[in-house]
Structure formats: C-alpha cells, structure tokens
C-alpha cells in the first residue's frame, strides 16, 4: 500500500472518529474520547453494541449508587 493511501486512510479514520465523538456528545452519552475509542475497538472486534451499552449503563448505575452510599 502506498504511503498516500495509508495517510488517506488514517485521515478518514480520524475524521470518522471525530464524527462519532460529535454524535456521542449530541446524544449526551457522557463518553470521553478514550472511552469511545475503546468502545469502537470492542465493537470492531465483534462485541455486541447493545450488550456493551448495557454494561456501561450498569457500571454507571453502580458507581452512582456507591457514591451515594458513602
């Protein structure tokens, strides 16, 4: 693969991730850049997006409950 093709692919990937980050912000997901990147990688590796969303929601609920109990 030529360097220009690789650089173009990187740019497209960064642009796509930027759009995902913007959409996540518009939907008030509360996901930061690092967490969103991890979620994208997990989904690319075959994780079920709905199951991942459920896990994140449950973890947030447990963290909030833990904070309120202190």
mmCIF file of the N, C-alpha and C atoms, coordinates in Angstrom:
data_MODEL
# 
_entry.id   MODEL 
# 
loop_
_atom_site.group_PDB 
_atom_site.id 
_atom_site.type_symbol 
_atom_site.label_atom_id 
_atom_site.label_alt_id 
_atom_site.label_comp_id 
_atom_site.label_asym_id 
_atom_site.label_entity_id 
_atom_site.label_seq_id 
_atom_site.pdbx_PDB_ins_code 
_atom_site.Cartn_x 
_atom_site.Cartn_y 
_atom_site.Cartn_z 
_atom_site.occupancy 
_atom_site.B_iso_or_equiv 
_atom_site.pdbx_formal_charge 
_atom_site.auth_seq_id 
_atom_site.auth_comp_id 
_atom_site.auth_asym_id 
_atom_site.auth_atom_id 
_atom_site.pdbx_PDB_model_num 
ATOM 1   N N  . UNK A 1 1  ? 0.846   -1.178 0.000  1.00 0.00 ? 1  UNK A N  1 
ATOM 2   C CA . UNK A 1 1  ? 0.000   0.000  0.000  1.00 0.00 ? 1  UNK A CA 1 
ATOM 3   C C  . UNK A 1 1  ? 0.887   1.237  0.000  1.00 0.00 ? 1  UNK A C  1 
ATOM 4   N N  . UNK A 1 2  ? 0.575   2.207  -0.818 1.00 0.00 ? 2  UNK A N  1 
ATOM 5   C CA . UNK A 1 2  ? 1.358   3.436  -0.919 1.00 0.00 ? 2  UNK A CA 1 
ATOM 6   C C  . UNK A 1 2  ? 1.157   4.287  0.324  1.00 0.00 ? 2  UNK A C  1 
ATOM 7   N N  . UNK A 1 3  ? 2.184   5.114  0.633  1.00 0.00 ? 3  UNK A N  1 
ATOM 8   C CA . UNK A 1 3  ? 2.099   5.991  1.793  1.00 0.00 ? 3  UNK A CA 1 
ATOM 9   C C  . UNK A 1 3  ? 0.890   6.921  1.712  1.00 0.00 ? 3  UNK A C  1 
ATOM 10  N N  . UNK A 1 4  ? 0.604   7.419  0.508  1.00 0.00 ? 4  UNK A N  1 
ATOM 11  C CA . UNK A 1 4  ? -0.530  8.335  0.365  1.00 0.00 ? 4  UNK A CA 1 
ATOM 12  C C  . UNK A 1 4  ? -1.842  7.625  0.678  1.00 0.00 ? 4  UNK A C  1 
ATOM 13  N N  . UNK A 1 5  ? -1.957  6.341  0.309  1.00 0.00 ? 5  UNK A N  1 
ATOM 14  C CA . UNK A 1 5  ? -3.162  5.563  0.624  1.00 0.00 ? 5  UNK A CA 1 
ATOM 15  C C  . UNK A 1 5  ? -3.290  5.360  2.123  1.00 0.00 ? 5  UNK A C  1 
ATOM 16  N N  . UNK A 1 6  ? -2.171  5.049  2.783  1.00 0.00 ? 6  UNK A N  1 
ATOM 17  C CA . UNK A 1 6  ? -2.192  4.866  4.233  1.00 0.00 ? 6  UNK A CA 1 
ATOM 18  C C  . UNK A 1 6  ? -2.556  6.157  4.946  1.00 0.00 ? 6  UNK A C  1 
ATOM 19  N N  . UNK A 1 7  ? -1.955  7.272  4.509  1.00 0.00 ? 7  UNK A N  1 
ATOM 20  C CA . UNK A 1 7  ? -2.252  8.559  5.132  1.00 0.00 ? 7  UNK A CA 1 
ATOM 21  C C  . UNK A 1 7  ? -3.703  8.951  4.906  1.00 0.00 ? 7  UNK A C  1 
ATOM 22  N N  . UNK A 1 8  ? -4.221  8.666  3.720  1.00 0.00 ? 8  UNK A N  1 
ATOM 23  C CA . UNK A 1 8  ? -5.621  8.956  3.423  1.00 0.00 ? 8  UNK A CA 1 
ATOM 24  C C  . UNK A 1 8  ? -6.526  8.135  4.330  1.00 0.00 ? 8  UNK A C  1 
ATOM 25  N N  . UNK A 1 9  ? -6.190  6.868  4.519  1.00 0.00 ? 9  UNK A N  1 
ATOM 26  C CA . UNK A 1 9  ? -6.971  6.001  5.390  1.00 0.00 ? 9  UNK A CA 1 
ATOM 27  C C  . UNK A 1 9  ? -6.946  6.467  6.832  1.00 0.00 ? 9  UNK A C  1 
ATOM 28  N N  . UNK A 1 10 ? -5.782  6.923  7.286  1.00 0.00 ? 10 UNK A N  1 
ATOM 29  C CA . UNK A 1 10 ? -5.683  7.455  8.654  1.00 0.00 ? 10 UNK A CA 1 
ATOM 30  C C  . UNK A 1 10 ? -6.542  8.689  8.805  1.00 0.00 ? 10 UNK A C  1 
ATOM 31  N N  . UNK A 1 11 ? -6.466  9.580  7.793  1.00 0.00 ? 11 UNK A N  1 
ATOM 32  C CA . UNK A 1 11 ? -7.260  10.804 7.851  1.00 0.00 ? 11 UNK A CA 1 
ATOM 33  C C  . UNK A 1 11 ? -8.747  10.481 7.894  1.00 0.00 ? 11 UNK A C  1 
ATOM 34  N N  . UNK A 1 12 ? -9.174  9.546  7.050  1.00 0.00 ? 12 UNK A N  1 
ATOM 35  C CA . UNK A 1 12 ? -10.582 9.159  7.032  1.00 0.00 ? 12 UNK A CA 1 
ATOM 36  C C  . UNK A 1 12 ? -10.986 8.548  8.365  1.00 0.00 ? 12 UNK A C  1 
ATOM 37  N N  . UNK A 1 13 ? -10.105 7.753  8.950  1.00 0.00 ? 13 UNK A N  1 
ATOM 38  C CA . UNK A 1 13 ? -10.388 7.163  10.258 1.00 0.00 ? 13 UNK A CA 1 
ATOM 39  C C  . UNK A 1 13 ? -10.520 8.224  11.335 1.00 0.00 ? 13 UNK A C  1 
ATOM 40  N N  . UNK A 1 14 ? -9.625  9.203  11.318 1.00 0.00 ? 14 UNK A N  1 
ATOM 41  C CA . UNK A 1 14 ? -9.689  10.288 12.299 1.00 0.00 ? 14 UNK A CA 1 
ATOM 42  C C  . UNK A 1 14 ? -10.939 11.128 12.101 1.00 0.00 ? 14 UNK A C  1 
ATOM 43  N N  . UNK A 1 15 ? -11.267 11.377 10.832 1.00 0.00 ? 15 UNK A N  1 
ATOM 44  C CA . UNK A 1 15 ? -12.467 12.159 10.539 1.00 0.00 ? 15 UNK A CA 1 
ATOM 45  C C  . UNK A 1 15 ? -13.715 11.403 11.004 1.00 0.00 ? 15 UNK A C  1 
ATOM 46  N N  . UNK A 1 16 ? -13.759 10.101 10.749 1.00 0.00 ? 16 UNK A N  1 
ATOM 47  C CA . UNK A 1 16 ? -14.894 9.281  11.167 1.00 0.00 ? 16 UNK A CA 1 
ATOM 48  C C  . UNK A 1 16 ? -15.009 9.265  12.686 1.00 0.00 ? 16 UNK A C  1 
ATOM 49  N N  . UNK A 1 17 ? -13.866 9.128  13.369 1.00 0.00 ? 17 UNK A N  1 
ATOM 50  C CA . UNK A 1 17 ? -13.900 9.115  14.823 1.00 0.00 ? 17 UNK A CA 1 
ATOM 51  C C  . UNK A 1 17 ? -14.368 10.473 15.354 1.00 0.00 ? 17 UNK A C  1 
ATOM 52  N N  . UNK A 1 18 ? -13.936 11.542 14.702 1.00 0.00 ? 18 UNK A N  1 
ATOM 53  C CA . UNK A 1 18 ? -14.389 12.871 15.100 1.00 0.00 ? 18 UNK A CA 1 
ATOM 54  C C  . UNK A 1 18 ? -15.907 12.995 14.998 1.00 0.00 ? 18 UNK A C  1 
ATOM 55  N N  . UNK A 1 19 ? -16.465 12.436 13.932 1.00 0.00 ? 19 UNK A N  1 
ATOM 56  C CA . UNK A 1 19 ? -17.921 12.447 13.769 1.00 0.00 ? 19 UNK A CA 1 
ATOM 57  C C  . UNK A 1 19 ? -18.600 11.610 14.844 1.00 0.00 ? 19 UNK A C  1 
ATOM 58  N N  . UNK A 1 20 ? -18.025 10.448 15.158 1.00 0.00 ? 20 UNK A N  1 
ATOM 59  C CA . UNK A 1 20 ? -18.587 9.615  16.224 1.00 0.00 ? 20 UNK A CA 1 
ATOM 60  C C  . UNK A 1 20 ? -18.552 10.344 17.562 1.00 0.00 ? 20 UNK A C  1 
ATOM 61  N N  . UNK A 1 21 ? -17.446 11.034 17.832 1.00 0.00 ? 21 UNK A N  1 
ATOM 62  C CA . UNK A 1 21 ? -17.306 11.777 19.081 1.00 0.00 ? 21 UNK A CA 1 
ATOM 63  C C  . UNK A 1 21 ? -18.336 12.908 19.146 1.00 0.00 ? 21 UNK A C  1 
ATOM 64  N N  . UNK A 1 22 ? -18.543 13.582 18.032 1.00 0.00 ? 22 UNK A N  1 
ATOM 65  C CA . UNK A 1 22 ? -19.537 14.657 17.986 1.00 0.00 ? 22 UNK A CA 1 
ATOM 66  C C  . UNK A 1 22 ? -20.940 14.094 18.209 1.00 0.00 ? 22 UNK A C  1 
ATOM 67  N N  . UNK A 1 23 ? -21.255 12.973 17.567 1.00 0.00 ? 23 UNK A N  1 
ATOM 68  C CA . UNK A 1 23 ? -22.567 12.354 17.751 1.00 0.00 ? 23 UNK A CA 1 
ATOM 69  C C  . UNK A 1 23 ? -22.761 11.907 19.199 1.00 0.00 ? 23 UNK A C  1 
ATOM 70  N N  . UNK A 1 24 ? -21.716 11.349 19.787 1.00 0.00 ? 24 UNK A N  1 
ATOM 71  C CA . UNK A 1 24 ? -21.804 10.920 21.185 1.00 0.00 ? 24 UNK A CA 1 
ATOM 72  C C  . UNK A 1 24 ? -22.091 12.116 22.091 1.00 0.00 ? 24 UNK A C  1 
ATOM 73  N N  . UNK A 1 25 ? -21.474 13.245 21.780 1.00 0.00 ? 25 UNK A N  1 
ATOM 74  C CA . UNK A 1 25 ? -21.729 14.454 22.564 1.00 0.00 ? 25 UNK A CA 1 
ATOM 75  C C  . UNK A 1 25 ? -23.147 14.959 22.384 1.00 0.00 ? 25 UNK A C  1 
ATOM 76  N N  . UNK A 1 26 ? -23.640 14.951 21.148 1.00 0.00 ? 26 UNK A N  1 
ATOM 77  C CA . UNK A 1 26 ? -25.009 15.404 20.877 1.00 0.00 ? 26 UNK A CA 1 
ATOM 78  C C  . UNK A 1 26 ? -26.044 14.518 21.570 1.00 0.00 ? 26 UNK A C  1 
ATOM 79  N N  . UNK A 1 27 ? -25.721 13.242 21.717 1.00 0.00 ? 27 UNK A N  1 
ATOM 80  C CA . UNK A 1 27 ? -26.644 12.310 22.362 1.00 0.00 ? 27 UNK A CA 1 
ATOM 81  C C  . UNK A 1 27 ? -26.418 12.230 23.869 1.00 0.00 ? 27 UNK A C  1 
ATOM 82  N N  . UNK A 1 28 ? -25.533 13.083 24.383 1.00 0.00 ? 28 UNK A N  1 
ATOM 83  C CA . UNK A 1 28 ? -25.260 13.130 25.826 1.00 0.00 ? 28 UNK A CA 1 
ATOM 84  C C  . UNK A 1 28 ? -24.888 11.766 26.404 1.00 0.00 ? 28 UNK A C  1 
ATOM 85  N N  . UNK A 1 29 ? -24.006 11.053 25.707 1.00 0.00 ? 29 UNK A N  1 
ATOM 86  C CA . UNK A 1 29 ? -23.605 9.735  26.186 1.00 0.00 ? 29 UNK A CA 1 
ATOM 87  C C  . UNK A 1 29 ? -22.681 9.816  27.394 1.00 0.00 ? 29 UNK A C  1 
ATOM 88  N N  . UNK A 1 30 ? -21.968 10.938 27.522 1.00 0.00 ? 30 UNK A N  1 
ATOM 89  C CA . UNK A 1 30 ? -21.020 11.069 28.615 1.00 0.00 ? 30 UNK A CA 1 
ATOM 90  C C  . UNK A 1 30 ? -19.718 10.323 28.358 1.00 0.00 ? 30 UNK A C  1 
ATOM 91  N N  . UNK A 1 31 ? -19.541 9.800  27.148 1.00 0.00 ? 31 UNK A N  1 
ATOM 92  C CA . UNK A 1 31 ? -18.319 9.073  26.822 1.00 0.00 ? 31 UNK A CA 1 
ATOM 93  C C  . UNK A 1 31 ? -17.216 10.056 26.439 1.00 0.00 ? 31 UNK A C  1 
ATOM 94  N N  . UNK A 1 32 ? -16.062 9.916  27.072 1.00 0.00 ? 32 UNK A N  1 
ATOM 95  C CA . UNK A 1 32 ? -14.929 10.743 26.682 1.00 0.00 ? 32 UNK A CA 1 
ATOM 96  C C  . UNK A 1 32 ? -14.233 10.094 25.485 1.00 0.00 ? 32 UNK A C  1 
ATOM 97  N N  . UNK A 1 33 ? -13.232 10.776 24.962 1.00 0.00 ? 33 UNK A N  1 
ATOM 98  C CA . UNK A 1 33 ? -12.541 10.299 23.756 1.00 0.00 ? 33 UNK A CA 1 
ATOM 99  C C  . UNK A 1 33 ? -11.961 8.905  23.951 1.00 0.00 ? 33 UNK A C  1 
ATOM 100 N N  . UNK A 1 34 ? -11.309 8.694  25.080 1.00 0.00 ? 34 UNK A N  1 
ATOM 101 C CA . UNK A 1 34 ? -10.657 7.411  25.336 1.00 0.00 ? 34 UNK A CA 1 
ATOM 102 C C  . UNK A 1 34 ? -11.682 6.279  25.465 1.00 0.00 ? 34 UNK A C  1 
ATOM 103 N N  . UNK A 1 35 ? -12.766 6.537  26.176 1.00 0.00 ? 35 UNK A N  1 
ATOM 104 C CA . UNK A 1 35 ? -13.793 5.514  26.364 1.00 0.00 ? 35 UNK A CA 1 
ATOM 105 C C  . UNK A 1 35 ? -14.497 5.190  25.049 1.00 0.00 ? 35 UNK A C  1 
ATOM 106 N N  . UNK A 1 36 ? -14.783 6.222  24.267 1.00 0.00 ? 36 UNK A N  1 
ATOM 107 C CA . UNK A 1 36 ? -15.411 5.998  22.970 1.00 0.00 ? 36 UNK A CA 1 
ATOM 108 C C  . UNK A 1 36 ? -14.500 5.180  22.064 1.00 0.00 ? 36 UNK A C  1 
ATOM 109 N N  . UNK A 1 37 ? -13.208 5.496  22.074 1.00 0.00 ? 37 UNK A N  1 
ATOM 110 C CA . UNK A 1 37 ? -12.255 4.742  21.249 1.00 0.00 ? 37 UNK A CA 1 
ATOM 111 C C  . UNK A 1 37 ? -12.231 3.275  21.662 1.00 0.00 ? 37 UNK A C  1 
ATOM 112 N N  . UNK A 1 38 ? -12.271 3.028  22.950 1.00 0.00 ? 38 UNK A N  1 
ATOM 113 C CA . UNK A 1 38 ? -12.285 1.648  23.441 1.00 0.00 ? 38 UNK A CA 1 
ATOM 114 C C  . UNK A 1 38 ? -13.557 0.935  22.997 1.00 0.00 ? 38 UNK A C  1 
ATOM 115 N N  . UNK A 1 39 ? -14.688 1.609  23.092 1.00 0.00 ? 39 UNK A N  1 
ATOM 116 C CA . UNK A 1 39 ? -15.955 1.014  22.653 1.00 0.00 ? 39 UNK A CA 1 
ATOM 117 C C  . UNK A 1 39 ? -15.923 0.690  21.160 1.00 0.00 ? 39 UNK A C  1 
ATOM 118 N N  . UNK A 1 40 ? -15.398 1.604  20.365 1.00 0.00 ? 40 UNK A N  1 
ATOM 119 C CA . UNK A 1 40 ? -15.304 1.369  18.922 1.00 0.00 ? 40 UNK A CA 1 
ATOM 120 C C  . UNK A 1 40 ? -14.436 0.145  18.649 1.00 0.00 ? 40 UNK A C  1 
ATOM 121 N N  . UNK A 1 41 ? -13.297 0.054  19.331 1.00 0.00 ? 41 UNK A N  1 
ATOM 122 C CA . UNK A 1 41 ? -12.412 -1.109 19.120 1.00 0.00 ? 41 UNK A CA 1 
ATOM 123 C C  . UNK A 1 41 ? -13.098 -2.402 19.517 1.00 0.00 ? 41 UNK A C  1 
ATOM 124 N N  . UNK A 1 42 ? -13.816 -2.389 20.638 1.00 0.00 ? 42 UNK A N  1 
ATOM 125 C CA . UNK A 1 42 ? -14.523 -3.602 21.069 1.00 0.00 ? 42 UNK A CA 1 
ATOM 126 C C  . UNK A 1 42 ? -15.579 -4.019 20.049 1.00 0.00 ? 42 UNK A C  1 
ATOM 127 N N  . UNK A 1 43 ? -16.309 -3.052 19.523 1.00 0.00 ? 43 UNK A N  1 
ATOM 128 C CA . UNK A 1 43 ? -17.331 -3.361 18.519 1.00 0.00 ? 43 UNK A CA 1 
ATOM 129 C C  . UNK A 1 43 ? -16.695 -3.864 17.234 1.00 0.00 ? 43 UNK A C  1 
ATOM 130 N N  . UNK A 1 44 ? -15.572 -3.256 16.829 1.00 0.00 ? 44 UNK A N  1 
ATOM 131 C CA . UNK A 1 44 ? -14.863 -3.724 15.635 1.00 0.00 ? 44 UNK A CA 1 
ATOM 132 C C  . UNK A 1 44 ? -14.378 -5.152 15.807 1.00 0.00 ? 44 UNK A C  1 
ATOM 133 N N  . UNK A 1 45 ? -14.082 -5.544 17.051 1.00 0.00 ? 45 UNK A N  1 
ATOM 134 C CA . UNK A 1 45 ? -13.608 -6.910 17.318 1.00 0.00 ? 45 UNK A CA 1 
ATOM 135 C C  . UNK A 1 45 ? -14.763 -7.894 17.524 1.00 0.00 ? 45 UNK A C  1 
ATOM 136 N N  . UNK A 1 46 ? -15.997 -7.394 17.395 1.00 0.00 ? 46 UNK A N  1 
ATOM 137 C CA . UNK A 1 46 ? -17.135 -8.313 17.439 1.00 0.00 ? 46 UNK A CA 1 
ATOM 138 C C  . UNK A 1 46 ? -18.022 -8.206 18.663 1.00 0.00 ? 46 UNK A C  1 
ATOM 139 N N  . UNK A 1 47 ? -17.746 -7.269 19.568 1.00 0.00 ? 47 UNK A N  1 
ATOM 140 C CA . UNK A 1 47 ? -18.610 -7.112 20.741 1.00 0.00 ? 47 UNK A CA 1 
ATOM 141 C C  . UNK A 1 47 ? -19.994 -6.643 20.290 1.00 0.00 ? 47 UNK A C  1 
ATOM 142 N N  . UNK A 1 48 ? -21.003 -7.113 20.986 1.00 0.00 ? 48 UNK A N  1 
ATOM 143 C CA . UNK A 1 48 ? -22.369 -6.723 20.690 1.00 0.00 ? 48 UNK A CA 1 
ATOM 144 C C  . UNK A 1 48 ? -22.580 -5.296 21.215 1.00 0.00 ? 48 UNK A C  1 
ATOM 145 N N  . UNK A 1 49 ? -22.918 -4.342 20.338 1.00 0.00 ? 49 UNK A N  1 
ATOM 146 C CA . UNK A 1 49 ? -23.072 -2.945 20.764 1.00 0.00 ? 49 UNK A CA 1 
ATOM 147 C C  . UNK A 1 49 ? -24.130 -2.758 21.852 1.00 0.00 ? 49 UNK A C  1 
ATOM 148 N N  . UNK A 1 50 ? -25.238 -3.479 21.754 1.00 0.00 ? 50 UNK A N  1 
ATOM 149 C CA . UNK A 1 50 ? -26.299 -3.351 22.759 1.00 0.00 ? 50 UNK A CA 1 
ATOM 150 C C  . UNK A 1 50 ? -25.838 -3.878 24.109 1.00 0.00 ? 50 UNK A C  1 
ATOM 151 N N  . UNK A 1 51 ? -25.121 -4.993 24.090 1.00 0.00 ? 51 UNK A N  1 
ATOM 152 C CA . UNK A 1 51 ? -24.598 -5.548 25.341 1.00 0.00 ? 51 UNK A CA 1 
ATOM 153 C C  . UNK A 1 51 ? -23.575 -4.595 25.955 1.00 0.00 ? 51 UNK A C  1 
ATOM 154 N N  . UNK A 1 52 ? -22.749 -3.987 25.123 1.00 0.00 ? 52 UNK A N  1 
ATOM 155 C CA . UNK A 1 52 ? -21.755 -3.029 25.596 1.00 0.00 ? 52 UNK A CA 1 
ATOM 156 C C  . UNK A 1 52 ? -22.452 -1.820 26.233 1.00 0.00 ? 52 UNK A C  1 
ATOM 157 N N  . UNK A 1 53 ? -23.495 -1.323 25.595 1.00 0.00 ? 53 UNK A N  1 
ATOM 158 C CA . UNK A 1 53 ? -24.255 -0.199 26.154 1.00 0.00 ? 53 UNK A CA 1 
ATOM 159 C C  . UNK A 1 53 ? -24.873 -0.569 27.496 1.00 0.00 ? 53 UNK A C  1 
ATOM 160 N N  . UNK A 1 54 ? -25.374 -1.788 27.609 1.00 0.00 ? 54 UNK A N  1 
ATOM 161 C CA . UNK A 1 54 ? -25.963 -2.254 28.865 1.00 0.00 ? 54 UNK A CA 1 
ATOM 162 C C  . UNK A 1 54 ? -24.920 -2.316 29.970 1.00 0.00 ? 54 UNK A C  1 
ATOM 163 N N  . UNK A 1 55 ? -23.742 -2.821 29.649 1.00 0.00 ? 55 UNK A N  1 
ATOM 164 C CA . UNK A 1 55 ? -22.664 -2.903 30.638 1.00 0.00 ? 55 UNK A CA 1 
ATOM 165 C C  . UNK A 1 55 ? -22.268 -1.509 31.112 1.00 0.00 ? 55 UNK A C  1 
ATOM 166 N N  . UNK A 1 56 ? -22.123 -0.578 30.186 1.00 0.00 ? 56 UNK A N  1 
ATOM 167 C CA . UNK A 1 56 ? -21.741 0.793  30.551 1.00 0.00 ? 56 UNK A CA 1 
ATOM 168 C C  . UNK A 1 56 ? -22.810 1.413  31.446 1.00 0.00 ? 56 UNK A C  1 
ATOM 169 N N  . UNK A 1 57 ? -24.073 1.235  31.081 1.00 0.00 ? 57 UNK A N  1 
ATOM 170 C CA . UNK A 1 57 ? -25.172 1.768  31.889 1.00 0.00 ? 57 UNK A CA 1 
ATOM 171 C C  . UNK A 1 57 ? -25.170 1.171  33.287 1.00 0.00 ? 57 UNK A C  1 
ATOM 172 N N  . UNK A 1 58 ? -24.985 -0.133 33.378 1.00 0.00 ? 58 UNK A N  1 
ATOM 173 C CA . UNK A 1 58 ? -24.960 -0.804 34.684 1.00 0.00 ? 58 UNK A CA 1 
ATOM 174 C C  . UNK A 1 58 ? -23.784 -0.328 35.532 1.00 0.00 ? 58 UNK A C  1 
ATOM 175 N N  . UNK A 1 59 ? -22.617 -0.183 34.912 1.00 0.00 ? 59 UNK A N  1 
ATOM 176 C CA . UNK A 1 59 ? -21.448 0.286  35.659 1.00 0.00 ? 59 UNK A CA 1 
ATOM 177 C C  . UNK A 1 59 ? -21.654 1.699  36.180 1.00 0.00 ? 59 UNK A C  1 
ATOM 178 N N  . UNK A 1 60 ? -22.241 2.540  35.369 1.00 0.00 ? 60 UNK A N  1 
ATOM 179 C CA . UNK A 1 60 ? -22.520 3.912  35.812 1.00 0.00 ? 60 UNK A CA 1 
ATOM 180 C C  . UNK A 1 60 ? -23.513 3.922  36.960 1.00 0.00 ? 60 UNK A C  1 
ATOM 181 N N  . UNK A 1 61 ? -24.543 3.088  36.880 1.00 0.00 ? 61 UNK A N  1 
ATOM 182 C CA . UNK A 1 61 ? -25.554 2.997  37.944 1.00 0.00 ? 61 UNK A CA 1 
ATOM 183 C C  . UNK A 1 61 ? -24.907 2.527  39.249 1.00 0.00 ? 61 UNK A C  1 
ATOM 184 N N  . UNK A 1 62 ? -24.051 1.513  39.157 1.00 0.00 ? 62 UNK A N  1 
ATOM 185 C CA . UNK A 1 62 ? -23.367 1.012  40.346 1.00 0.00 ? 62 UNK A CA 1 
ATOM 186 C C  . UNK A 1 62 ? -22.413 2.043  40.931 1.00 0.00 ? 62 UNK A C  1 
ATOM 187 N N  . UNK A 1 63 ? -21.724 2.779  40.072 1.00 0.00 ? 63 UNK A N  1 
ATOM 188 C CA . UNK A 1 63 ? -20.811 3.816  40.555 1.00 0.00 ? 63 UNK A CA 1 
ATOM 189 C C  . UNK A 1 63 ? -21.575 4.922  41.269 1.00 0.00 ? 63 UNK A C  1 
ATOM 190 N N  . UNK A 1 64 ? -22.734 5.302  40.712 1.00 0.00 ? 64 UNK A N  1 
ATOM 191 C CA . UNK A 1 64 ? -23.557 6.343  41.343 1.00 0.00 ? 64 UNK A CA 1 
ATOM 192 C C  . UNK A 1 64 ? -24.093 5.858  42.686 1.00 0.00 ? 64 UNK A C  1 
ATOM 193 N N  . UNK A 1 65 ? -24.510 4.597  42.743 1.00 0.00 ? 65 UNK A N  1 
ATOM 194 C CA . UNK A 1 65 ? -25.021 4.039  43.999 1.00 0.00 ? 65 UNK A CA 1 
ATOM 195 C C  . UNK A 1 65 ? -23.918 3.975  45.041 1.00 0.00 ? 65 UNK A C  1 
ATOM 196 N N  . UNK A 1 66 ? -22.741 3.624  44.605 1.00 0.00 ? 66 UNK A N  1 
ATOM 197 C CA . UNK A 1 66 ? -21.591 3.542  45.529 1.00 0.00 ? 66 UNK A CA 1 
ATOM 198 C C  . UNK A 1 66 ? -21.251 4.919  46.083 1.00 0.00 ? 66 UNK A C  1 
ATOM 199 N N  . UNK A 1 67 ? -21.308 5.944  45.228 1.00 0.00 ? 67 UNK A N  1 
ATOM 200 C CA . UNK A 1 67 ? -21.034 7.315  45.687 1.00 0.00 ? 67 UNK A CA 1 
ATOM 201 C C  . UNK A 1 67 ? -22.070 7.794  46.690 1.00 0.00 ? 67 UNK A C  1 
ATOM 202 N N  . UNK A 1 68 ? -23.337 7.457  46.437 1.00 0.00 ? 68 UNK A N  1 
ATOM 203 C CA . UNK A 1 68 ? -24.395 7.920  47.326 1.00 0.00 ? 68 UNK A CA 1 
ATOM 204 C C  . UNK A 1 68 ? -24.381 7.198  48.677 1.00 0.00 ? 68 UNK A C  1 
ATOM 205 N N  . UNK A 1 69 ? -23.782 6.008  48.727 1.00 0.00 ? 69 UNK A N  1 
ATOM 206 C CA . UNK A 1 69 ? -23.698 5.252  49.972 1.00 0.00 ? 69 UNK A CA 1 
ATOM 207 C C  . UNK A 1 69 ? -22.560 5.703  50.866 1.00 0.00 ? 69 UNK A C  1 
ATOM 208 N N  . UNK A 1 70 ? -21.682 6.544  50.347 1.00 0.00 ? 70 UNK A N  1 
ATOM 209 C CA . UNK A 1 70 ? -20.532 6.970  51.144 1.00 0.00 ? 70 UNK A CA 1 
ATOM 210 C C  . UNK A 1 70 ? -20.858 8.148  51.994 1.00 0.00 ? 70 UNK A C  1 
# 
